[in-house]
């Protein structure tokens, strides 16, 4: 399929669809880790130990994401965004489908969890390279005054992928428990093959971004993007990682840990949590671009700070709602957490982060910021939450306290970052605060 010159809207749509498919693949694992994997791949362990093991393999995907981020970020800054996005899509689709075909512990013994970890690593590498490219595809095509809106389309992929994963598991959950454990959950993973074909077709229709093309034309391509990033803008990279903390915690606490908590710790129907996750994620799909568009009007930082303050203030009410064991209260906690809080925090971040860095190493910068911080901010959140709940005698109060600390750290980091809305993406940087008037030697 030969690409034609696309509009920003068409590029943003391509970014959103491709990202949604990849995040669907990645989030299927988180849902399955809370509902299935402890029973099928770690059933040789006791109940709590099996849950810890399942969440441990969930975290492995986040440990692999920095590898994918650095690898694809390097080549995305060297040879282009589009090629890397197609490759990450294939890696994710193949890895996810293979999980759906993996025999259980009862069939192949210890090889089942070993292969599960290998495939989770493959997922992590694929999605690690996906993020930076999907954001830049949308942001680098967008007009300066609409970057928040168009850039947020790449972020729609996170709640969109979660929504599809929640819907898939909700439908599979209608099956009898034996059928669900035998093949229902596997069908959710095997659908990835169809989605892979759709995503590849859409991304083949998009050309390389204009910003990267200008770098190529000026022969300013970075030789070692990560080295140049650390040399010129390491401060912004570290502060950007801090702003990621509340985003990663909020999403994985509500979408992964609380799902398991409701089903395992409270012994309540999984449909209670899955319905809330599905509605919250659907609301997030709407609020993410609205928050992005709002950041075009009043700035990235004000919108981000509002969402972070709301997350801080909702920490203890969320714990109280879930621990009430009331169906409506649990539903509200999930919808507010994944819809309102996450939507407002996440909406402006695509443009916020992209505008902080030089085009020559921007793919590497976004991938490093998102994936390196994600190890703690996202991947370890279910494990930390499980540990804090165990320390708290089964209650969520200690986790709520941790939530407050995470939000405070993110607010502090945002305080020291500049407001980047509308800046020239072609501007060169010799340091965090010093733009170069003339091109810096590559």
C-alpha positions in Angstrom: 0.0 0.0 0.0 1.6 3.3 -1.1 1.4 6.1 1.4 0.0 9.5 0.5 0.4 12.8 2.2 -1.8 12.5 5.3 -3.7 15.1 7.3 -2.9 15.6 11.0 -6.3 14.1 11.8 -5.6 11.0 9.7 -2.2 10.5 11.3 -3.7 10.9 14.8 -6.3 8.3 14.0 -3.6 5.9 12.7 -1.6 6.5 15.9 -4.7 5.9 18.1 -5.7 2.7 16.3 -2.2 1.2 16.3 -1.6 2.1 19.9 -5.0 0.7 21.0 -4.2 -2.6 19.4 -0.8 -2.8 21.0 -2.0 -1.8 24.5 -4.9 -4.3 24.1 -2.3 -7.0 23.7 -0.3 -5.7 26.7 -3.3 -5.2 29.1 -4.8 -8.6 28.3 -1.9 -10.0 30.3 -2.7 -7.8 33.3 -6.3 -8.8 33.4 -5.3 -12.5 33.0 -2.7 -12.2 35.7 -5.4 -11.2 38.1 -8.0 -13.8 37.1 -6.3 -16.8 35.3 -2.5 -17.2 35.5 -2.3 -18.0 39.2 -4.7 -20.9 38.5 -3.2 -22.3 35.3 0.5 -21.5 35.3 1.3 -21.2 39.1 -1.1 -23.7 40.5 1.7 -25.6 42.1 1.9 -22.7 44.7 -0.4 -21.7 47.5 -3.1 -19.0 46.9 -1.2 -15.9 48.0 2.1 -17.2 46.6 0.5 -18.0 43.2 -0.9 -14.4 43.1 2.5 -12.9 43.9 4.0 -15.1 41.1 1.4 -14.0 38.6 2.0 -10.3 39.4 5.7 -11.0 39.3 5.5 -12.1 35.6 3.3 -9.0 35.0 6.2 -6.9 36.3 8.6 -8.7 34.0 6.9 -7.0 31.0 7.7 -3.6 32.5 11.3 -4.6 33.1 11.6 -5.5 29.4 10.0 -2.3 28.2 13.1 -0.1 28.8 15.1 -2.5 26.5 12.5 -2.1 23.8 12.4 1.7 24.4 16.1 2.1 24.1 16.4 -0.2 21.1 13.6 1.1 19.1 14.2 4.7 20.3 17.7 4.5 18.9 16.7 3.3 15.5 13.6 5.5 15.5 15.9 8.5 15.8 18.4 7.1 13.3 16.2 5.7 10.5 12.7 6.9 11.2 9.5 6.5 13.3 7.4 4.6 10.8 9.6 1.5 10.3 9.9 1.0 14.1 6.1 1.3 14.6 5.4 -1.5 12.1 8.0 -3.8 13.7 6.7 -3.2 17.2 3.2 -4.0 16.1 4.3 -7.4 14.7 6.3 -8.3 17.8 3.3 -7.6 20.1 0.8 -9.4 17.9 2.9 -12.6 17.7 3.8 -12.6 21.4 0.2 -12.2 22.5 -1.2 -14.8 20.2 1.5 -17.3 21.4 0.4 -16.7 25.0 -3.1 -17.8 23.9 -1.7 -21.1 22.7 0.6 -21.8 25.7 -0.1 -25.1 27.5 -0.8 -24.9 31.2 1.3 -26.1 34.2 -0.6 -29.3 34.4 0.4 -30.1 30.7 4.1 -29.2 30.6 5.0 -28.5 34.2 7.6 -25.8 34.9 8.0 -25.0 31.2 4.6 -23.3 31.3 5.6 -20.4 33.6 9.1 -20.2 32.0 7.6 -19.8 28.5 5.0 -17.4 29.9 7.8 -15.2 31.2 9.6 -15.3 27.8 6.5 -14.2 25.9 5.8 -11.5 28.5 9.4 -10.2 27.8 8.6 -10.2 24.1 5.4 -8.2 24.8 7.4 -5.8 26.9 10.0 -5.2 24.2 7.3 -4.6 21.6 5.3 -2.1 23.6 8.5 -0.5 24.9 9.3 0.6 21.4 5.7 1.4 20.5 5.1 4.3 22.9 7.6 6.9 21.6 6.8 6.3 18.0 3.1 6.5 18.4 3.3 9.8 20.2 5.7 11.3 17.8 3.6 10.2 14.8 0.8 12.3 16.1 2.7 15.2 17.7 5.2 15.8 14.9 2.4 16.0 12.3 0.2 18.3 14.4 0.0 22.1 14.0 1.6 23.9 17.0 -1.6 25.1 18.5 -3.3 21.6 18.3 -0.4 19.4 19.5 -2.1 18.7 22.8 -5.3 17.4 21.1 -3.7 15.4 18.3 -0.9 14.1 20.5 -3.4 12.8 22.9 -4.7 10.4 20.3 -1.7 8.2 20.9 -2.7 8.2 24.6 -6.2 7.1 23.7 -4.5 3.7 23.0 -4.0 3.1 26.8 -7.7 3.4 28.0 -8.8 2.1 24.5 -6.7 -1.0 24.8 -7.8 -1.5 28.4 -11.5 -1.1 27.3 -11.1 -3.7 24.6 -9.3 -6.1 27.1 -12.0 -5.6 29.7 -14.8 -6.2 27.2 -13.1 -9.3 25.9 -12.7 -10.7 29.3 -16.2 -9.7 30.3 -17.6 -11.6 27.4 -15.4 -14.6 28.1 -16.4 -14.4 31.7 -20.0 -15.1 30.7 -18.9 -18.7 30.1 -19.0 -21.3 32.8 -15.9 -21.2 34.9 -14.5 -24.5 33.5 -15.0 -23.2 29.9 -13.5 -19.8 30.8 -10.3 -21.4 32.2 -10.1 -24.0 29.5 -10.4 -21.8 26.4 -12.4 -18.6 27.0 -9.5 -16.5 28.1 -7.3 -17.9 25.3 -9.8 -16.6 22.7 -9.1 -13.1 24.0 -5.4 -13.5 23.2 -5.9 -15.1 19.8 -8.0 -12.2 18.5 -4.8 -10.3 18.5 -3.9 -11.9 15.2 -6.8 -10.2 13.5 -6.1 -6.8 15.1 -2.5 -7.1 14.0 -3.5 -7.2 10.4 -5.8 -4.2 10.8 -3.1 -2.1 12.6 -0.4 -3.0 10.0 -2.7 -1.9 7.2 -3.4 1.4 8.8 0.2 2.2 9.6 1.4 1.4 6.2 -0.7 4.3 4.9 1.2 6.9 6.9 4.4 8.6 5.8 7.5 9.5 7.9 6.9 12.6 10.1 7.9 16.0 8.8 10.0 16.9 11.8 12.2 13.8 11.3 12.4 14.4 7.6 13.8 17.9 8.2 16.4 16.4 10.5 17.4 14.0 7.7 17.5 16.8 5.1 19.8 18.9 7.3 22.0 15.9 8.0 21.6 16.3 11.7 20.7 12.8 12.6 22.1 11.9 16.0 24.9 9.3 16.0 24.1 8.0 19.5 20.8 9.5 20.5 20.8 8.4 24.1 24.3 9.8 24.7 23.3 13.1 23.3 20.1 13.1 25.3 22.0 12.6 28.5 24.6 15.2 27.6 22.0 18.0 26.8 18.8 17.3 28.6 19.3 14.8 31.4 17.6 17.1 33.9 14.4 17.2 31.9 14.5 13.5 31.4 14.6 12.8 35.2 11.9 15.4 36.0 9.8 13.9 33.2 10.1 10.5 34.7 8.8 11.9 38.0 5.7 13.3 36.3 5.1 9.8 35.0 4.9 8.3 38.5 1.3 9.2 39.3 0.1 8.3 35.8 1.6 4.8 36.0 0.5 4.2 39.6 -3.1 5.3 38.9 -3.6 3.2 35.9 -2.1 -0.1 37.2 -3.5 0.2 40.7 -7.1 0.5 39.4 -6.9 -1.7 36.3 -4.7 -4.5 37.7 -4.3 -4.7 41.4 -7.9 -3.6 42.5 -9.3 -6.2 40.0 -7.4 -8.9 41.8 -8.2 -7.4 45.3 -12.0 -7.4 44.6 -12.0 -11.0 43.3 -9.4 -12.6 45.6 -9.3 -10.6 48.8 -13.0 -9.7 49.0 -14.3 -12.8 47.2 -16.7 -10.7 45.1 -17.8 -11.4 41.5 -15.2 -10.4 38.9 -18.0 -8.8 36.9 -18.3 -6.1 39.5 -14.7 -4.9 38.8 -14.6 -5.7 35.1 -17.8 -3.6 34.5 -16.2 -0.6 36.3 -13.0 -1.0 34.5 -14.8 -1.1 31.1 -16.9 2.0 31.8 -13.9 3.8 33.3 -11.7 3.0 30.3 -14.5 4.1 27.9 -14.8 7.4 29.8 -11.0 7.7 29.6 -11.1 7.4 25.8 -13.3 10.5 25.8 -11.5 12.5 28.5 -8.0 12.0 27.2 -8.4 14.0 24.0 -10.6 16.6 25.8 -7.8 17.1 28.4 -5.3 17.3 25.6 -7.3 19.9 23.8 -7.8 21.8 27.0 -4.0 21.9 27.4 -3.7 23.6 24.1 -5.8 26.5 25.6 -4.4 26.9 29.1 -1.1 25.0 29.0 0.1 21.4 29.7 1.1 21.9 33.3 -2.2 23.3 34.7 -4.2 20.4 33.3 -1.7 17.9 34.5 -1.5 19.4 37.9 -5.3 19.4 38.2 -5.5 15.7 37.5 -2.6 14.9 39.9 -4.3 16.8 42.7 -7.5 15.0 42.1 -5.7 11.7 42.3 -4.1 12.7 45.6 -7.4 13.8 47.1 -9.2 10.6 45.9 -6.7 8.2 47.4 -8.4 7.5 50.7 -12.0 7.8 49.4 -11.2 5.2 46.7 -10.0 2.8 49.4 -13.1 3.3 51.4 -15.4 2.8 48.4 -13.8 -0.5 47.5 -13.6 -1.8 51.1 -17.3 -1.1 51.6 -17.9 -4.2 49.4 -20.9 -2.4 47.9 -21.4 -3.0 44.2 -22.2 0.6 43.3 -19.4 2.0 45.4 -16.8 -0.3 43.8 -18.2 0.7 40.4 -17.7 4.4 41.2 -14.2 3.8 42.4 -13.1 2.2 39.2 -14.9 4.7 36.9 -13.5 7.8 38.7 -10.0 6.3 38.9 -9.7 5.1 35.4 -12.0 7.6 33.7 -11.8 11.0 35.4 -8.4 10.9 37.2 -6.5 9.0 34.6 -8.1 10.9 31.7 -7.1 14.3 33.0 -3.6 13.3 34.0 -2.8 11.5 30.8 -4.4 13.7 28.3 -1.8 16.5 28.1 1.3 14.3 28.7 2.0 13.3 25.1 2.5 16.9 23.9 4.0 17.9 27.3 6.8 15.4 27.1 7.4 15.6 23.3 7.8 19.4 23.4 10.5 19.2 26.1 13.1 17.5 23.8 15.1 18.0 20.7 13.8 16.2 17.5 17.2 14.5 17.0 16.7 12.3 20.1 13.0 12.8 20.8 12.1 9.2 20.2 14.8 8.0 22.5 13.8 10.7 25.1 10.1 9.7 25.2 10.9 6.0 25.2 13.4 6.4 28.0 11.2 8.6 30.1 8.1 6.4 29.7 9.7 3.0 29.9 12.5 3.4 32.5 10.2 5.2 35.0 7.5 2.6 34.2 9.4 -0.2 35.9 8.5 1.4 39.3 5.6 3.6 38.4 3.7 0.9 36.6 5.2 -2.6 36.7 5.9 -2.8 40.4 2.6 -1.1 41.5 0.6 -4.4 41.8 3.4 -6.0 43.8 3.9 -3.0 46.1 0.1 -2.8 46.6 -0.1 -6.5 47.4 2.8 -6.1 49.9 1.2 -3.0 51.6 -2.1 -4.8 51.8 -0.5 -7.7 53.5 1.3 -5.4 55.9 -2.0 -3.6 56.6 -3.9 -6.8 57.5 -5.9 -6.9 54.3 -7.0 -3.2 54.2 -6.1 -0.6 51.5 -5.2 2.2 53.8 -1.4 1.8 53.4 -1.8 1.8 49.6 -3.8 5.0 49.8 -0.9 6.6 51.8 1.5 5.4 49.1 -0.8 6.9 46.5 -0.6 10.3 48.2 3.3 10.1 48.3 3.4 9.2 44.6 1.1 12.2 43.7 3.3 14.6 45.8 6.4 13.4 44.0 4.8 14.0 40.6 3.6 17.5 41.6 7.1 18.4 42.8 8.7 17.3 39.5 6.1 19.2 37.4 6.9 22.3 39.4 10.5 22.4 38.0 9.7 21.7 34.4 9.0 24.6 31.9 5.7 25.1 30.2 6.4 23.9 26.7 3.1 24.4 25.0 3.4 25.6 21.4 7.2 25.7 21.3 9.1 25.2 18.0 9.8 21.5 17.6 12.7 22.3 15.3 14.5 24.2 18.1 17.9 22.7 19.0 19.1 22.3 22.6 22.6 22.4 24.0 21.3 22.1 27.6 18.0 21.8 29.5 17.5 25.6 29.4 19.7 26.8 26.5 18.4 26.6 22.9 21.1 26.7 20.2 20.8 29.6 17.9 22.6 27.7 15.2 22.5 23.9 14.5 24.8 22.0 16.8 27.3 19.7 15.1 25.9 16.1 14.9 
